[in-house]
Amino acid sequence: MFKIALKRRQALLGALAFAAAASLSQPAAAITPDEIKARGKLVVGIQGDNPPWGFVTSAGKQDGFDAEMGALFAKELGVEVEFVPLEVNNRIPALTSGRVDILFATMAMLPDRAKAVQFSQPYNANAIVLIGPKDKVIKTNEDMAGLTISVAKGAAQDTQVTKNAPSSATIRRYDGDAASVQALASGQTDALGGNIFYLDRVEKAVPGKFENKLEFQKLYNGACTRLGEKEINVAVNAFIDKIKANGELKKIYDKWMKVPVPEFPKSLEGISFTAN
């Protein structure tokens, strides 16, 4: 009897474990703006340590370009905002699992990503670049030969440096932007794959030593929601149209990017701005 009871208990525990694992693997249920309003809170995934996009102030507040975008969208919905700081490689899983409602998280609009998430229309422009020493000539991809280059693992800069660097270059992949910048600043690497706004962080850490060298790719950033969530996609696109028209986007650009708001493309190959 004891053995039978033990087997039944083991079978029950196994079934429960299987059910739990299955539930974790399931995509999150779709959410609508009305449900967010009823809850009274918008949960925004953001990069936690990547100025000027998203970072935590000395007072413990999430701030930056994307933080202001997320807070403004929450205000548009009439709810409070809650930020969830994320690393580069867990942004999409945090969204698709339902941990967050939306990503304002420096999400470069790339066709492969568009298979996993729904992009809004673009609200920011960026470029992927190589940052290197001022006293070293790096004008072509071949000039990266023999360099050790730090990148944030899984980010657009990882893809572009891997694609463009000669085989003699060593690419070191770090868990997040802060670690890849620190690797350059501390002398662990010779150069850094990043975006056009990385240089300000590098300059603060090591003044006067580095500059942007090569530009690999022009990119646009969009907000991300889950595939098939039509209502929230419509809401975020309408929000972006509104802040472009009323000057709010320009204010955020002036504060954080310190460059004019660019002309944004009406379409990008392989990427839909509207949910099907």
N, C-alpha and C positions, 0 to 999 in steps of 0.2 A: 504493500500500500504506500509505504514511504517513497519507494522508487517511482511509482506511478504519479504520486503527487508532485514529486520533484520534477519529473519530465513535463507534467502539465504546466508547472510554474515556469520552467525554462522556455517552453513553447510560447506561453503568454508573454514573457519578457521579450522574447525574440520578435513576436508580432508587434509589440508596442514599440520596440526599437526600430523595426522596419517602417512602421507608420510614421514615427517621428522623423526618420531620415527622408521618407517620401515627402512629408510636408515641407521639410526644409528645402528640398530640391524643386518644389513647385514655384512657378513665378507668382509674384504678389498679385492679389486681386486689384483690378482697375479702381482708380479713385477719381472722383469728379470734384470740380470747384465747390459744388454745393455740399459735398461731404466734408471737404476741408473747412468750409464756413461753419458747418454744424459742429465740427470738432473744436473750432476756434483757434487752430494753430496750423501753420505751414512748416513742414520739416524740410529743411534745405541742406543738401550735401554740398560741401565747400572744401576747397583745399585749406588745410589748417595752418600751413607754414610756408606760404609762397607769396610774399609781397611783390607787387602791389595788389594781387588778386584777393588773397585771403590770408589773414594772420590774426593772432591774438595779441591785443594790446597789454601794456603793463597792468592795466586795470582788470584784465581778464575778459575783455569784450572782443568778439569776433569783428574784424574790420577789414576794409579793402574794397576794391572795385566790385568783385562778385558779392561781397557781403552787402554792399549798398543795393545792388541789383535784387538780391533775395529779399532784403527788408522792404524794398519798394514794391515788389510784387505781392508780398504778404499784405502790405498796406492797401494795395489795389483790391485785394480780396476781402479786406476788412478783418484780418485776423492777426494774431501774434506770430512772430517768426521764431523758430528754433533751429540753430545751426548744428550740423554734425560734421566736425572736421574729418577729412579723409585724405589718404595718401593717393598718389597717382593710380596705382594698380588696384585699388579697391573701390574706385568711384562707381563704375558700372555695376559691380555686384551689390553695392549698397542700394542702388536704385532698383535693380531688377528683383531683389529679395524683399523689397518693401520697407527697408530700414529708413529710407528718405522718400519724400514725395517728388522731389525735383532736384536736378543738379544745376547749380550755377558754380562751376568748378573748373574753369579754364579748359573747357571741353572743346578741343580742336575738332572741327567738323570734317570727318574722314569717312569715306564710303564703307570701310570695314566696320566702323563703330555704328554706322547707320543701320546695320543689320541687327544690332543688339538693343539700340535705344532710338527713341524718336527725338530728332533735333527740332528746335524752333528755328525761325529765321535768325541770321547772325546778328549779334549785338556788339561784337568787338572784333578787331582785326589784329593779327599778330604775324610773326615770322619766326621760323626756326633757324638758328644761327650757330656758328662756332665762335666761342670766345677764347682768345689766346693772348700770349705775351706781346706787348707793343714792339719789343725789340726782335721779334721773329717774323720772317716773311711767310705769310700763309695767304696766298692769293688764289690757289687752285686746290682741288681735292688731293692732288698728288703731293702737295706741300704738307699734308697731314701724315705722311709716311714716318713711321717710327715714334709718333706721339702716343702718349697715354692720355685717353680722353674720358672724362667722367660724364655720365648721363643718368637721368632718373629712369629706372627700369620700367619698360612698357610704355613710356611717353612718346610723343611724336618725335622728340629729339633723339631718342634711342633708335627709332626706325630710320631717321634720316642720316644719322652718323654711321650706323651700320651699313646703310646703302651706299654711302659716298666715300667712306674712308678706305684707303688702301689696306691690303691684307697685312702689311707690316705694322699698322696701328693697333694699339691695345685699347679695347673699350671696356671700361669698368662701370658696371651697372649698380646703382645705389637705390635704396628704398626711399625715394622721394627727392624733391628738389633741393631741400636744405642740405641733405647729406652730399649731394653731387656738387653743390656750390662750395661746401666746406672742404671737400676733397681738393678742389683747385686752390682755394685760399691757403690751405695748409701745406701745399706742395706735393700732395700725393699723386696729382695728375698734372699734365702739361697744359691741357686745354679742357674746355667744357662745352658740351652740347646743351643749348637752352633756347630761350626766346629773347626777343629784343629788349625785354625788361629785366633780364637777369643781370645785365651789366651794372645797374645801380646797386644791387646787392653785393656784387663782387667788388665794386669800387669802395663801398663802405668797409669791407673786410680787408682789402689790400689796395689802398689808394694809389692810382697812377700807374699801375703795372700792366693792366689788361685792357683789351678793346675787342669790339665785334670784328671778326675777320671774314667769315664766309656766310652767305645767306643761302640756305638749302631750299626753303619752301615758304611761300606765303600761306597763311592760314586764317580762318575765321572761327570764332567761338560762338557756340549756341547753347541755349538752355536745353537740358535733356529730361524727357519724361519717358514712361514706359510705352512700348509698342502697343498700338491699339487704343490708347487713351485720348480719344478725339477731343473731348470737352476741355481738358486742361491744356492740350496743345493749342486749341483755338484761343483760350484765355491768355496764354503766355505770348502768343503772336500778336494779339490785340494790344496787350500791355506794352510790348516792344514798339509797336507802331505809335502808341500814345506818347511814350517818353521820347521818341525821336521827334515827334511833332511839337511837343510842348517845351522842349529844351532841357528836360530832366537828364536825358542821356548825355547831353553836352556838359552839364554841370559835373556829372560823375567822371566824364572823360577829362575835363579840365583839372579836377582834383587829383586823380590817380594816374592817368596816362600822360597828361601834360602835352598832348598832341591833339590836333583837330579830329573831330569825328569823321571817319572815312566814308566814302561811298560804298555801300554794301551791295553785293551781287544779288540779283533777283532769283538766281538759281545756281546750284553747284552740282556738277556731274556726279551721279551716283547717290545723291542725298536729297530726300524730300523734306521740305519744311512743314508739311501738313500730314497729319495722321490719316491713314486709310480706314 
